[in-house]
Amino acid sequence: MSATIRATTPDLRSELLNWRERLESAANDAPRNFELDGLLREVRNAIERLSAPESYGVCQVCHELIGQAAMNADPLARNCLSCLTPEQLADLDDDLGRAWLIQGEFLPKQNFKFNGWEVSYHYEPAGQLSGDYCDLVSTDAGDLYFLIGDVSGKGVAASLLMSRLHAIFRSLISAQLSVSSLVEKANHLFADNTMRPYYATLVCGKASPNGNVEICNAGHCPPLFMHDGIATPIAATGLPVGMFCQESYESAHFTLAKGDRLLLYTDGLSEARDRTNQEYGDRLHKFLGGCANLPAATVVNRLVEDMRDFSSQSPIADDLTVMAIEMVGH
């Protein structure tokens, strides 16, 4: 077993034991559920393999190491991808396709308009599923909540955790908390119910009809406040969610006039690279200087096009999300 997998085994065993306890409790409290029974059996088998360190993280077909990244993504994995049968690979591909359809249902409406605000976004997975988080929620009080984030890791595990974040924030927003309190409560729920080492960087904001905006940045790429052709970054006001249960957060407050915008993005944009290995983030501000009078939808489209030109039209290496929020007034 590799030193890395060996080093993470005690924490992983503790997490799996916690999973087993919760699954057993759920199984005892609910009618017979064969999917739940199957998951519980897989968790118990993984705990047994952890008790024999020479077998955990080893493919049961070729007996080679599955790999730390794959084990982080799926602690219950038994086989490496190269040892899956054609039927298993076909089933996996079908499952991923269905999962993307479900994930797509979580995305907000495009060209969203509400109470003097217009929002456009671009959402693009690097693979079949994305760990990026993107949501817009309008409230009866007239406020618009906007969220963008990036769950650590990639693929299925990251997309599942993205779905968890989506559910957590959707359930909390109705409580009409301040943005900082909203992120604190979401962090506690996410950290308390997520296996380490997963976490998520995110920006959560609330835009009011009068132009006032409250933003909390939990370790995410700095959003940009665009006013009079100048893009001002909004620094992080706390650590990523999921790292520590009791983390506290602060908010920044801004007032946007008609025509002002906010630009939010994930590192799939800022860390896109050209052939010389330069990052796109180095030219982002310069590009935005020429977008001062463009509508939000146009800013997003041109920004993504410019990033593609910069990276020589290479396929994106990371999940990509860009969101522009414009104050248009009533």
C-alpha positions in Angstrom: 0.0 0.0 0.0 1.3 3.5 -0.8 2.4 5.7 2.0 -0.3 8.3 1.1 -3.2 5.8 1.3 -1.7 4.3 4.5 -1.5 7.8 6.1 -5.2 8.5 5.3 -6.5 5.1 6.5 -7.2 6.1 10.2 -9.3 9.1 9.2 -11.1 7.1 6.5 -11.9 4.3 8.8 -13.5 6.7 11.2 -15.5 8.2 8.4 -16.7 4.8 7.2 -17.6 3.7 10.7 -19.7 6.9 10.9 -21.3 6.1 7.6 -22.1 2.6 8.8 -23.7 3.8 12.0 -25.9 6.3 10.0 -26.9 3.7 7.4 -27.8 1.1 10.1 -29.9 3.7 11.9 -31.7 4.6 8.6 -32.2 0.9 7.8 -33.8 0.3 11.2 -36.1 3.3 11.0 -37.3 2.8 7.4 -39.1 0.1 5.4 -36.9 -2.4 3.7 -34.8 -0.6 1.0 -32.6 -2.8 -1.2 -30.5 0.2 -2.4 -29.8 1.1 1.2 -29.0 -2.5 2.1 -26.6 -2.6 -0.8 -24.8 0.5 0.2 -24.6 -0.7 3.8 -23.0 -3.9 2.5 -20.5 -2.0 0.5 -19.5 0.2 3.5 -19.1 -2.9 5.7 -16.9 -4.6 3.1 -14.7 -1.4 2.8 -14.2 -1.4 6.6 -13.2 -5.1 6.4 -10.7 -4.3 3.7 -9.3 -1.4 5.8 -8.6 -4.0 8.5 -6.3 -5.7 6.1 -4.1 -2.8 4.8 -2.6 -4.9 2.1 -6.0 -5.2 0.4 -7.5 -1.7 0.7 -6.9 0.5 -2.3 -5.8 -2.6 -4.4 -7.8 -3.7 -7.5 -9.4 -7.1 -6.8 -8.8 -8.0 -10.5 -5.3 -6.9 -11.4 -4.0 -6.5 -7.8 -2.4 -3.2 -8.6 -3.0 0.0 -6.6 -6.2 1.8 -7.7 -4.7 5.2 -7.0 -5.2 7.8 -4.3 -7.3 10.1 -6.5 -9.7 7.3 -7.4 -10.0 6.2 -3.7 -10.6 9.8 -2.6 -13.4 10.0 -5.2 -14.9 6.6 -4.2 -13.6 5.2 -0.9 -15.7 2.0 -1.7 -13.9 1.3 -5.0 -12.8 -2.3 -5.5 -11.6 -2.2 -9.1 -9.6 0.2 -11.3 -11.3 1.5 -14.4 -9.1 -0.6 -16.7 -10.4 -3.8 -15.1 -14.1 -3.0 -15.5 -15.8 -5.3 -18.0 -17.4 -3.7 -21.2 -20.8 -4.2 -19.6 -19.7 -2.4 -16.4 -18.2 0.4 -18.5 -21.4 0.8 -20.5 -23.5 0.8 -17.3 -21.2 3.4 -15.9 -21.5 5.6 -19.0 -25.3 5.3 -18.9 -25.4 6.2 -15.2 -23.2 9.3 -15.8 -25.4 10.4 -18.6 -28.5 10.2 -16.4 -26.6 11.9 -13.6 -25.8 14.9 -15.9 -29.5 15.2 -16.8 -30.4 15.3 -13.1 -27.5 17.8 -12.4 -28.7 20.0 -15.2 -32.1 20.3 -13.5 -30.3 22.1 -10.6 -29.1 24.9 -12.8 -31.1 28.2 -12.7 -32.9 29.8 -15.7 -30.6 31.5 -18.2 -30.9 35.3 -18.7 -32.5 35.5 -15.3 -34.4 38.8 -14.6 -35.8 39.8 -11.2 -36.5 43.1 -9.4 -34.1 45.3 -11.4 -31.4 42.6 -11.8 -30.3 40.6 -14.8 -28.1 37.6 -14.5 -26.4 35.5 -17.2 -24.1 32.6 -16.8 -22.0 29.9 -18.6 -21.7 26.4 -17.0 -19.5 23.8 -18.6 -18.2 20.6 -17.0 -14.7 19.4 -17.9 -16.1 15.8 -18.0 -19.5 14.3 -17.9 -20.3 15.8 -14.4 -19.3 19.0 -12.7 -18.3 19.9 -9.2 -19.1 23.6 -9.8 -22.0 25.1 -8.0 -24.3 27.7 -9.6 -27.7 28.9 -8.3 -30.0 31.9 -8.3 -32.9 32.2 -5.8 -35.5 34.9 -5.7 -37.5 35.5 -2.5 -40.9 36.8 -1.7 -39.2 39.7 0.1 -37.8 40.9 -3.2 -34.2 39.9 -2.8 -32.1 37.8 -5.2 -29.6 35.3 -3.8 -26.7 34.3 -6.1 -24.3 31.5 -5.5 -21.2 30.2 -7.2 -18.8 27.6 -5.9 -16.3 24.8 -6.6 -16.3 21.5 -4.7 -12.8 19.9 -4.2 -12.2 17.0 -6.5 -13.8 16.1 -9.8 -16.4 13.8 -11.3 -19.1 11.9 -9.5 -18.0 12.6 -5.9 -17.7 16.3 -6.5 -21.1 16.5 -8.3 -22.8 14.7 -5.4 -21.4 17.1 -3.0 -22.4 20.0 -5.2 -26.0 18.6 -5.0 -25.7 18.6 -1.3 -24.6 22.2 -1.2 -27.5 23.1 -3.4 -30.0 21.4 -1.1 -28.5 23.0 2.0 -28.6 26.6 0.7 -32.1 26.1 -0.8 -33.4 25.0 2.6 -31.7 27.8 4.6 -32.4 30.8 2.3 -36.1 30.9 3.3 -35.0 31.6 6.9 -34.0 35.2 5.8 -30.7 35.2 7.6 -27.9 37.6 6.9 -25.5 36.3 4.2 -22.7 35.7 6.7 -25.0 33.7 9.0 -26.4 31.8 6.1 -22.9 30.7 5.1 -22.0 29.9 8.7 -25.0 27.6 9.0 -24.4 26.0 5.6 -20.8 25.4 6.5 -21.7 23.7 9.8 -24.2 21.3 8.0 -21.8 20.6 5.1 -18.8 20.0 7.4 -20.8 17.8 9.8 -22.1 15.5 7.0 -19.2 15.4 4.5 -16.3 12.9 4.5 -12.9 14.5 4.7 -11.0 15.8 2.7 -13.8 17.4 0.8 -14.6 21.1 1.0 -16.0 23.8 -1.2 -15.0 27.3 -2.1 -18.0 29.5 -2.8 -19.4 33.0 -3.0 -22.9 33.7 -1.6 -24.5 37.1 -2.2 -27.8 38.9 -1.7 -28.9 41.6 -4.1 -31.7 43.9 -3.0 -34.0 46.0 -5.3 -32.4 49.3 -4.1 -29.0 48.1 -5.4 -27.5 47.1 -2.1 -25.5 43.9 -2.3 -24.1 41.7 0.6 -21.4 39.2 -0.4 -19.6 36.5 1.6 -16.6 34.9 -0.1 -15.6 31.6 1.4 -12.1 31.1 0.0 -13.3 31.4 -3.6 -11.8 33.3 -6.6 -12.4 37.0 -5.9 -15.6 38.3 -7.5 -15.1 41.5 -9.5 -17.2 44.7 -8.9 -17.3 46.5 -12.2 -18.0 50.2 -12.0 -17.0 52.9 -14.5 -14.8 50.5 -16.4 -12.8 49.5 -13.3 -13.0 45.9 -11.9 -12.4 45.8 -8.2 -11.8 42.3 -6.6 -13.8 41.3 -3.5 -11.4 39.3 -1.3 -12.2 36.2 0.7 -13.9 36.8 4.0 -13.6 33.2 5.4 -12.2 29.8 4.7 -13.9 27.3 2.3 -17.0 25.6 3.7 -16.5 22.1 5.0 -13.1 22.6 6.5 -14.1 23.4 10.1 -17.6 23.1 11.6 -17.5 26.3 13.7 -15.9 28.7 11.2 -17.2 32.2 11.3 -17.7 34.4 8.2 -18.0 38.1 7.4 -19.7 39.9 4.6 -18.8 42.8 2.3 -21.4 45.4 1.4 -21.7 47.3 -1.9 -24.2 49.5 -3.6 -24.5 49.1 -7.3 -25.8 51.9 -9.6 -27.6 51.2 -12.8 -25.2 49.7 -15.3 -22.8 48.3 -12.6 -22.0 44.6 -12.6 -20.6 41.8 -10.6 -18.6 39.1 -12.3 -18.2 35.7 -10.5 -16.3 32.7 -11.8 -14.6 29.5 -10.9 -10.9 28.7 -11.4 -11.7 26.9 -14.6 -11.6 30.4 -16.1 -8.8 32.1 -14.2 -6.5 29.0 -14.3 -7.0 28.2 -18.0 -3.5 28.2 -19.7 -2.1 29.1 -23.0 0.7 27.2 -24.8 3.4 29.1 -22.8 1.7 28.0 -19.5 0.5 31.5 -18.7 -2.9 31.7 -16.8 -5.9 33.5 -18.2 -6.4 35.3 -14.9 -3.4 37.5 -15.7 -5.3 39.1 -18.6 -8.8 39.0 -17.1 -8.9 42.5 -15.8 -7.6 43.9 -19.1 -10.3 42.2 -21.0 -13.0 43.4 -18.7 -11.8 47.0 -19.2 -13.3 46.8 -22.7 -16.7 45.5 -21.5 -17.8 48.5 -19.5 -21.0 49.2 -21.4 -21.9 45.7 -22.5 -24.9 43.7 -21.2 -24.3 40.9 -18.7 -25.0 38.2 -21.3 -22.6 39.7 -23.8 -19.9 40.0 -21.2 -20.2 36.3 -20.3 -20.2 35.2 -23.9 -17.2 37.3 -25.0 -15.3 36.4 -21.9 -15.7 32.6 -22.6 -14.7 33.2 -26.2 -11.6 35.2 -25.3 -10.6 32.4 -22.8 -10.9 29.8 -25.6 -8.8 31.9 -28.0 -6.2 32.4 -25.2 -6.0 28.6 -24.6 -5.9 27.9 -28.4 -9.3 26.2 -28.4 -8.0 23.4 -26.2 -10.6 21.4 -24.2 -11.1 22.9 -20.8 -9.1 21.1 -18.1 -11.4 22.1 -15.2 -15.1 22.7 -14.7 -15.9 26.2 -15.8 -18.6 28.6 -14.5 -18.9 32.3 -15.2 -21.7 34.5 -13.9 -22.4 38.2 -14.6 -25.0 40.1 -12.5 -26.1 43.6 -13.7 -28.1 46.3 -12.0 -30.6 47.4 -14.7 -33.1 49.2 -12.4 -36.9 49.1 -12.7 
